[in-house]
Amino acid sequence: MRQRREPVTIVLIVINLVVFAITYLSGLNQAISELGLARYTFLHGYFWTPLTAIFVHVSVMHVAMNMVSLWFMGRLMEPALGRNRFLLVYFGTALCGDALCLLLASPYSISVGASGAIFGLIGAAIMVFRKNRSVFMQLMFWAGLNLVFTFWGSGIAWQAHVGGLLGGLLIGWQLTRTHAVGGYYY
């Protein structure tokens, strides 16, 4: 039997689903959607909200799309990066998405979910697999398609998506530049 190579991905998915179930069953996801739980409440002293907000989703479709994307990107990137670097990319790019939201969005706008981190994984994967033409082209298509939906849809914090993607490109470039990723991946 094959040993699991992506335990961190599975744990992240489980945490997201448990948090969603709690907020959904308690009605908090509706309150978040209506009142606007901002990641940037850390401006008022809640410094942990940029990290906790990545586990909050406002609808079944929101959590489903993010978890399916996390599953596919995690299965690709966790074995390529290793657990610690995978977590670094995941949380680092989520913070990059939050940073762009801080710069370009209203501090009271809604910005929750794992999308920034997932876009970050896509960006890092583009850099890690850039010399593997077939994987690179699939990742570019996936990134482009997701960006189209980002700007086409309403109520989407595009700043988190773009910030995560840019952060992932930068972190992925740095990881490959320092050979922190197995040489056969790039």
Beta strands, then each sheet from edge to edge (+ up, - down):
end
